[in-house]
Amino acid sequence: MLPDRENLARLILASIKAPISWRGLIRLMKVERKDRQEFEKLLENLVSEGRLVKVRGNKYALSSRIRLIPGRLWYKDYQKYGWVTPEVEGQPDIYISAHKLKGALRGDRVLVKIERKGRKGYKPEGSIVRVIQRATHKITGLYKPQGNHGWVVPLDAGELPRLFIPPDKKGDARDGIYVIADIIKYPSSSRPPEGAVREVLGYPEEPGIDVEVIIRKYAIPYQFPEEVVEEAAALPSEVGEEEIAGRRDFRHLPTITIDGERAQDFDDAVSMEKLPNGNYRLGVHIADVTQYVKEGSPIDREAFRRGTSIYFPDKSIPMLPRHLSSGICSLNPLVDRLTLSVMMEFDPQGNRVGYSFQPSVITSKERMTYSVVKRLLEDKDRSLRQRYTHLLESLQLMEELCHLLLERKHRRGGLDFDIPEPDIIVDQRGEMTGIIKTRQSIAHRIIEEFMIAANETVASHLFSNSPISLYRVHDEPDPEKIAEFGMFISRFGYHLPSSLSPPPVQSLQDIVRKVKGKPEESIVVYSLLRSLKLAHYAEKNGGHYGLAIPIYTQFTSPIRRYPDLVVHRLLKNLLQRSEGEVEKEGYSPHKLGEIARQSSERERAALEAERELIEWKKVKFMSHRIGEEYSAFVKEIDRRGIYLELEEYFVDGFLPISALRDDRYYYDKSHYRLKGERTGKVLQLGDHIRVIVARADRERRLIEFSLP
């Protein structure tokens, strides 16, 4: 009898010293005839994972022994170059020139052979040997006929090659219509990919087509399987007394939710009390989704597949069926809800001096919004203060503690960005009427700092008391990228400590503080963001560089993030064990690794989808304003021209240098400005100018300006 899959995989990998045939492996591992089919499947899985590779003579070899590195391919333009991010932590990205991509596409898992080691300031260079796993199976884009055949032009021409469509594979596609096409032959070094049109979506002007196209492009699951719908429908709509039994009753606390105006699912609620000793007792009450979503159930499997909820301006795609996400799990006002509460005590300096975790029941007293809390605390709105007299003391205590937590964050050096977000205003007919800039208020700060406090408390408790957990990790930045950032900001007179690599996060926060309110603030902050790595999920703790927190997880949004749901299960299992209850079968490190990878990938896809749709809507909005004149200010400059932001709408666009007709301008790189050769006129960051909307290119999602 074969050992279990993981142990057998370890035995195989440990036994292979040199390339070996199938029959050689059978003899080496002493596999009985009845087990050979299962053994062969495991071998193919190891090949598909990139841990084994087939070489000449149909033999198996360890990828690591023949110096092949598994990783994911990324690029901005497939016709130029790409880079592979190795799966082994600590290895640098590998540069891949366009002619060595070997038909691999963006996001594919690949095996790479190193051809030149990295020199100082340069990535190692390599070539792709084989695609392990395809990330792209279909392409969404515009259909363009050519003769008796056609092409599908991807939404982002640089991300994927054009897809050749034979005459008999175009279906009902017409010129200029959005389609989804399956890839039936992947590209090689000498030919493009070939495909077949699967679905016709609609023309660019049709209402709602932007959302439909983005959903298809990012392979976002938007319909729940029937078994998930049936399971959700069988769940209760109200909390029963039998479910409350054994839980801590916090229904007497002045608990509230604070969310955006359009929010429909409420994961978290907060309560605040001032203790007789002068300390603050903060309650962070999180929806107990584990009560209704059991591990391995159809709802759980679908939540794992989705990874996260996605929020578009005029549509949301929840991770859980709406019966749960905005129903029985959501902390709606004035109804009983089951929660997992983190009760934390802070001293007057903002230090956490105690905590406990309680399976609980709460009743949210009010559904508050960020704008209302801002008007209460920042604007001191009299009429609102009269309306919410019963909550005012609690809200003021929250504000006090929030400022203490922010001071502690600044002392430890955590990065604190105040990056504006676009808010698309839609009328009752669903038509866009404006795009405005929103910034964080004290209301946003309260929720953000309280959630960080709860997440850190849960993370440190699991780290100290459990052999396994799921962490939110933000790795230190690459020294090369930070060095480039340091050179860039030196143009504006800012400097990083040269002796430390990477620099302490405190020094980066000092730069953010110094540029606050300056013309160069936007370009410096965005340049810093591009220099940092993306946060991700991991089964091993790696700390959170940006927050300057050594142990961190995410726990506070189990309705809309799958990792948070997993962390709830881990914490509840630990609590049950400490109370002497029978411990449930937990997650293995291998399973947590799978969850971390899947969740990180789905999070990245969701963020890209949300960002791309916003840009699409901006272009659509401005396409109806061609020829109109606006005031704008300079955000960024390069040798091609000027990047501007309109003052009336939160919309960016590009003014090409060729549009500056009063002189011949050249790019002064050292001072980050354009300067006229004849007049000496200077255009620099922060300058205000009048522009006309000249073009709104929907395919490239680019807005171009001209001068009046």
N, C-alpha and C positions, 0 to 999 in steps of 0.2 A: 504493500500500500504506500502511495506517495505521501510525503509530509505535506503540511498545508502550504499554500501558494508562496507566502512570504519566506518561509524557511527553505523551501525548495529553490526559490530564486537565489537566496544567499548561497546555498550549496553549489549551485551551478556556476555562479560567478566566481566563487572561491576555487572551484576545481579546474577552470579553464586556464591553462598556462600558455598555450599556443593554439593557433587555428586548428579546429577539430571538426570532423564530419558528424552528421546525424548519427550514423551507426557507432562512431567512436564515443559519442556522448551517451548513447544507450548503454554501451558496455561499461563506460566509466562510472555512470550513476546506477548501474545494475537495475535498470527499469524493466519491470515485468511486461509481458506482451499485452496484458489487459489494461495497463496504464499508459501505453504508448501514445494513444490519441490525446489524452489529457496533457501528457508531457510535451507533445508537439505544439499544442495550443499555448502552453506557457512559454516555450521558446520563441514563438512568433510574437507573443506579447512583449518579451524582453527586447526583441528586435524593433518592434514598433515604438517602444519607449526609448530606444537609442542606447540601451546598456550593452546590447550585443549587436554585431553587424555581420552580414554575410559577405564573405570575401571569395576570391577565386577558388574554384573547385567545389563550390557550394558548401564551404566550411563556415563555422561560426567562430568569431573572435571577439574578445573584449574590446569595446570601443576605446577604453582608456589605454590598453596595451599597444594599440596601433596609433595612438595619439590623435584620436578623433574626439572632438569636443561637441557635446549636444548643447543646443541653445535655440533661441528664437530670432528670426530674421526681421529686421525693421529697416525701413527706408522712407525718405520723403519723395524721391523720384527714382523709379526702378530703372530709368535709362542712364542714371549717373553712378550711384554707388549705394551700398547699404551697410549695415553692421549687425553682427550677431551678438546678442546678450547671452553669455554662457549660463547654464543652469547651476553650475558649481559656484557657490558664493565666493567672492573675493577675486574672481578672474576678470580681467578687463574686457571691454567690448572688442570685437574683432572686425576690422575693416574688410569689406568685400567689394571689389570693383564690379561694375555692371556685367562685364563679360564672364564673370566667375559665379554668377548667381545660379546657373544651371537650371533655370526654369522655376526656381523657388519664388514664392510670392510673400508679400508682407504678412507677418504673423505666423508663418510656417515654422514648425519645429524641424530643425535640420542638424546634420552632422557636418562639422567643419574641420578641415585640415589646415593647420598653421603652416604658412609658407615663409613668413618672415617675422621674426620676433619684434616686439615693439621697442622702438628707441625712445629716448627721453622726449616727452611731448607728443609722441605719436602712438597710435594704436597698433597692435600686432595685425598683420595682414594674413588673409587666408582665402580658401576657396571652398565652396559647398560641395561635399561629396555626395550627399543623398538627402532627400526630404524624408523625415521620419513620419511626420503627421501634417496633413494639409489643414490650414486654418480657413481657407476660402474655397467654398464649393459652388458658389453662385456669385454673380455680379449684378448689381443694380445700377442702371444708367439709362441714357437716352439712346434710342435706336436710330441709326443713320443708314439709309439704304445706299448701296454703291453697285451699280449694274444689277446683276441678278442675285447678288448676295447682300449682306449688310454687316454692320458693326454695332456693338454695344459700347458706347463711350462711358466709362465709369464716372461717377459723380466727382471724384477727385482723380484727374487724369494722371497725376504723378504716382498715385498709390498703387494702381493696378494697370496692366496693359489693356489695350482695346481687345474686345472679344469678337473673333470672327464668327459670323452666323451664316451657315450654308443656306441655299435657297429653300430647302425643304425643312428648315428648322426655325423659321422666323414666326410661325404661327400667325396671330392677328396683328403683329407689330406694324406700325406705320411711322413715317418720318416724324421725328421730334417728340415721340411719346416715351414715357418712362416705362421700362420693362424690368423683369427679373429673368435672368438667363442662367441655366445650369452650365457649369464647365464640364464638357464631356471629354476634352483632351487638354491636358496641361501644357504650358509652353515649354519649348526647348530653346537652345541657344540660337536656332535658325528659323523657328516658326512661332507665330503667335498662338495663344490659346484658342480653342474652338468650343463653341457652345450652342445651346438650343434655348429659345425663348420659352420660359415656363408660364409667365403671367404678365399680362398687360395691366399697368397700374393707372395710367391716365396722363393727360397733358399738363404742362407746368402751371397753367392758369387755373386749373380746377381746384375748388375749395378743399382743404385738408390733404392735398396730394403731398405736401412737404412732410407731414408726419408719417404718412404711409410709406413713402420712399425711405425715410430715415429708419423706420422700424425694420424694413426689409434689409437695408444695407448692413445694419449691425446685428442682424439675426436675433432680434429681440422677441422672445416668446410673448405674444399678446393675447392668446386665447388659452384658457385653462382646459386641460383634458377632462373628459366627461367624469372619470372616476374622482377627480379632484373636486369638481362641482358637486357631485353627489355627497362626498364626504363632508364638505363644508356645509351643505344644506342640512345635514343631520345633526349639526352642532347646535347647542342652545343659543337663544338670542338674549337671554338674561342670566345673571349670576344667581344660582340657587343656594339655599342655606347649607345644603350638604357640601358644597364646594368651599364655603367660607369656614367651615369647621376646621379648627386647628391652625388657623391663620391669625396673625396679629391684626387687630381691628384699629385702623387709623382713620376711620370715617369722621372722627371728630376734629381732625386737624384742618386748618385753613388751606387746603390743597388746591392748586390751580394749574392749568396748562397755559403755556405762552407759545404761540406759533404764528405762522403767517396767515394773512387774511383768507387765502384760498386753501389752506390745509384741510384735509379730510380725515387723516389718520393721526392719532395722538399717541405716540409711544411713551412720552414722559410727562410727569407732573411733579411739582415741587411744593414743599412746605417749609416754613421757617418759624422758629421760636427763639426767644432770648431767654436763657437759663438764669436762675438766681445768682450763679457765680460769675455772670457777665459773659459767658460763652454763648456761641450761636449753635443751635441744633438744626442742621439742614437735612431735610428728607428728600431724597431723589427716588421717586416711585416709578418703576418701569413696568409696562404691561407684561404680565406673565403669560406669554404666548405658549410656553411649554405645556401649560395646562390643556391646551386645545390641539397643539400640533405635536404629535408623537414621533419620535425618531423612527425613520424608515417608512412612515405612512405615505400615501399618495401625495398629500399636501406637502409633507416634508421633502419628498423627492423633487417635487416641482419647484419648491422654494430654493433648494440647492441648485437646480438647473438655472433659475433666474438670477440668483445671487443677491439681487437688490431691486428695490422699486425704482422707477424712472419717472421723472417729473418734467413734462414739457409745458410750455406756457398755456396750452389749451387742452391738454390731455395728460392723464397719468396712467402708468401701467404698473399696478401693484405687484409686489412679490407674493402676497397672500390673497386669496379670494376676498372680495369686498365684504362678504358676510363676516369675515374676521378683521380685515384691515381697517375698515371704518365702522365695524359693528361690535361684536362681543369682545374683541381684544382692545379696541380703541378706547382711550380714557376720556370718553365723552362726558360732558357736564351733567351733574345731578343724577347720575346712575351709579350703582355699585359696580366696581371693576376689580378683578384679581390682579395683584401686582407683586413684584419682588422689590422690596424697599431697601435702599442703602441709607442708613441713618448715621450721619457724621456730625461730630462735635468739633468746633473750631474755637480756639482762644482768640482774644482781641487782636492778636497779631496775624491772624489768618492761618495759624498752624493747626493741622488736624491732630487732635489729642485723643480721639476715640472713634470707634465705628462699630456697627453691627449690621447684619443682613437678616431681613425678615420677610418670609412669605406672608403676604398681607392682603387686606382688602381696603380700598379707599373709595371716597366719593369726591370727585372734582367739584369744587364749589363754583368755579367760573371758567369759561373758555375765553381766555384773554388773548389779545393779539399784540404783536410787537409795536404796532403804531399806537395802540391805546396805552400800553405801559410806558412808552416814550412820552406821550402827552401827560401822563400822570407824574412821572418822575423828573423828566428833563424840562418839560414846558410848564409844569405846575398848573395844568388846566383846571380851573375852579369847578366848572360844571361836572367834569369827570370825577374830580376828587369827592364831590358830594355823592355822585352815583356809586362810587366804590369805597365809601368810608370804611366799610367792614374789612377791607383788604389792605388799606393804605399802610397801616403799621407794618404788616408782614412784608409788603413790597419795599418799604424803606429799609427794613432790616436786610432784605435780599440785596439791595443796592449797596449797603455798607459792606457786607461780606464779599460781594463781587469786587469792590475796589481793593479790599485786603488781598484777595486771591490774585488780582492783576498785579499788585505790588510784588507779591511773592514770585509770580511768573517773571517779572522784569528783573528781579534780583538774581534768579537762577539763570537768566539769559534766554528764556523762551522767545521764539520769534512771534511777533504780534503784527500781522498785516491788517490793514484796513483797505481792502480791495473792493471797489464799487462793483455792484452786480446790476445787470440790465433787468428791468421789470417791464414786460410788454403789456400795455394796456389794451384790453379788448372790450368792445361794446357788446350790447345784448344780442346783436346779430352775428357775433364772432369775428367782426372786422377789427383790425388793428387801428388804434387811434393815436398811439404814442409809444415811445420807448424811453423810459426815464432811468436815471441813475439812482440807485439806492445804496446807502452806506449803513454800517452797523450803528445801532443806537445802544443805549444802556440796556434795553430789553434784550437785544441779541447777546450782549456781553454777559448778562446774568445767566442765561441758559447755557451759553458756551462754556463759561467757567465752571458752572455747577456740574455739567455733564463730564467735563475733563476731570473734575475732582472725583466723581463717582467711578469713572473708568479707571483712574489710577488706583483707587482704593481696591476695586475688584481685582485688578491685575496683580498688585503686590500681595494680596491675600492668596490668590491662586498660586502664584510663584512660590510662596513660602510654605504652602500646605498641600500642594498637589504635584505629582510628578509630571503631569501633562497640562497644557493649556493652549489657547490660541491667542496670539499677540498681534498688536498693531505695531509695525516696525517702520521706522524712518531712518534709513542708513545714513552714515556720514557721506558728504558729497565727495565726488572724485576730485583729487587735488588739481588735476588739469583744468577742470571746469571752473573751480574757484580761482585758480591763477588767472584764467581768462577774464573772469568777473573783476578781479582786482585790477587788471590792466585797464579794463573798460572804465571803471569808476574813477580811476586816477585822472581821466580827462576832466572830471568835474571837481578835482581837488580832494577826493576822498581816498583813504588808504586802509588796507587791511594789514594786520601784523605779519611781517614777511617770514618770521622764524618758525611759525607754527602751521602745520599742514595736516589735516584741515584746520582752519582757524576755529577757536571756541565760538559756539553759536552766539555768545554774548557780543562778539565783535561784529557779527552780521546784523544783530538787532540794533547796535549802535549806528550802523549805516542807515537802517530803516528810519531810525529816530531823527538823524541829521537831515535826511532829504525831505522830511515831512513838510508839506506846503511849498516846496521849491519847484521851479519849472521842470526840473529833471526827475521829480519823484516817480512819475509813472514808468519811465524807461528804466530807471535804476531798479525799482522793485520788480518789474517783470523780468529784467535781466537776472536778478538774483533768483527768482523762482525757476527760471530755465536752468540755472546752475545747480539746483538741488535735485536730489533723486525723488521719485514718487514714493509715497508711503505705500505699504503693502501688508498683507496678512502673512503670518508665518507660525509654524508650530514650535519654533525656538525663539526665545526672547533676544532681541537685538537692540532694545532701547528706542527712544523716539528723539532723534536729533533736533528736530524743529521745536518741539515742546520742551526740550532739555529735561526729559523725564526718563529715568533708567529702565522702568518697567511699565508697559502701557498695553491696554487692550481696548476693545470697543464692546460696550455692554448695553448702551442706553437706547438702542433703536431696533429691537427684535422684530417689529412689524415690517420694517423696510430693509434690514440688512441681515443676511443669513449668518455671518460670523457672530453677531450679537446673540442670535438665538442659540447657537452652539455654546457660547460662553455662559448663557443662562443655565443650560443643561449641566455644564461642568460645575458651576457654582452650586446649583441645587443638589447635585450628587454629593458634593463635598459636605454641604450642610447636613444632609441626611446621614452621612457616614459619621459625622461628629456627634449626632444625636443618637447613635446606636442603631439606626435603622439599617435594613439590608441594603448594601450598596448595589446599585444597578450596574449592568455591564457598560463600561465607559468606552470612550473613543480610543483607538490605538494611535500612536504617533504617526503611523503611515496614513491613516484615515484623516487625521487633522492636517497633514501635509496636502492631501488631495483637496480638502475643503479650502485651505488657504490659497492654493493655486487657482482653483475655479473661482473663488470669490474675488480675488485680485483681478483676474481677467474680466469678469463680468462688471466689476466696478469701473475698470478702465473703459470698457465699451460703453457703459452708461454715461460716463462723463463726456466722452467724445461725441456721443449721439446728442446729448443735451446741448453741448457747445455748438455743434454743427447746425442743429436746428435753429438756434438763436441767430447765428450768422445768416442762415437762409432767410429767416423772417425779417431781419434787418434789410437785406437786399430787396426783398419783395416790397417792404414798406417804402423804401426810397425809390423804387422803380416807378412809383406813382407820383414822384416829385421831381422828375427830370426837368431841368431848366429853372428850378427854384433856387433862390439865393439865401445863404445862411451865414451866420458868424461861426467861426471855428478857431481852435487853437492848436498849435504844433505839439504833437506828442512824441514824434520820432523822426529822424532824418537819416537818409543814407544817400549814396551817390546817384540813385535813380530818382529821388524826389523826396516829398514830405508826406508823412502820415499825420492826419488831422482828426480831431474829434469835434463834432458839432456841439454847440452850446445849447441849442434847443432840444435836441434829441441825443440819447446816449448811443451814437452811431459813429463808427470810424470809417475813414476813406483815405484815398491816395491822390495826391496832387503830383503828377509827373513833372520832372525838372523841365521838360520841353514846354510845359504850359506857362513857365515864367518868361514872358516875352519882352520885359523891359530891359533885360540885360542877359549876358551869358554867365550863368552861375556855375561855380565849381564847388566840390565837396571838400570842406576843410575838416579833415578827420580828427586832427588834434584838438579842435575846439567844438567838434560835433555841431557843425552849422554849414549853411550854404552862403557863399559870398559872391557878389557880382564883380566881374573883372573890371568893368568900366566905371561903375558908380560906387563900388565898395559897399553897396547895400548888403545888409546881413539878415538872414532868416535863421532863427534859432529856437530852441525849445521854449515853449510858453508864449510865443508870439501869437497875437490875435489877428486874423485876416478874414476877409469876406470871400466866400467861394460859391460856385454854382454847381449843382449836381449835374454832371455831364453824362454819366453812364452807370447803370446798375447791372452787372454781368451775373446772371443767375447761375450759369454753369460753373464759373470760377468763384462765385460768391465774393465779388469784388465791387466796391463802390469807388468810382473815379470822379474827381472834382476838376473844375477848370476855374479860371479867374474871371470876374465880371468884365 
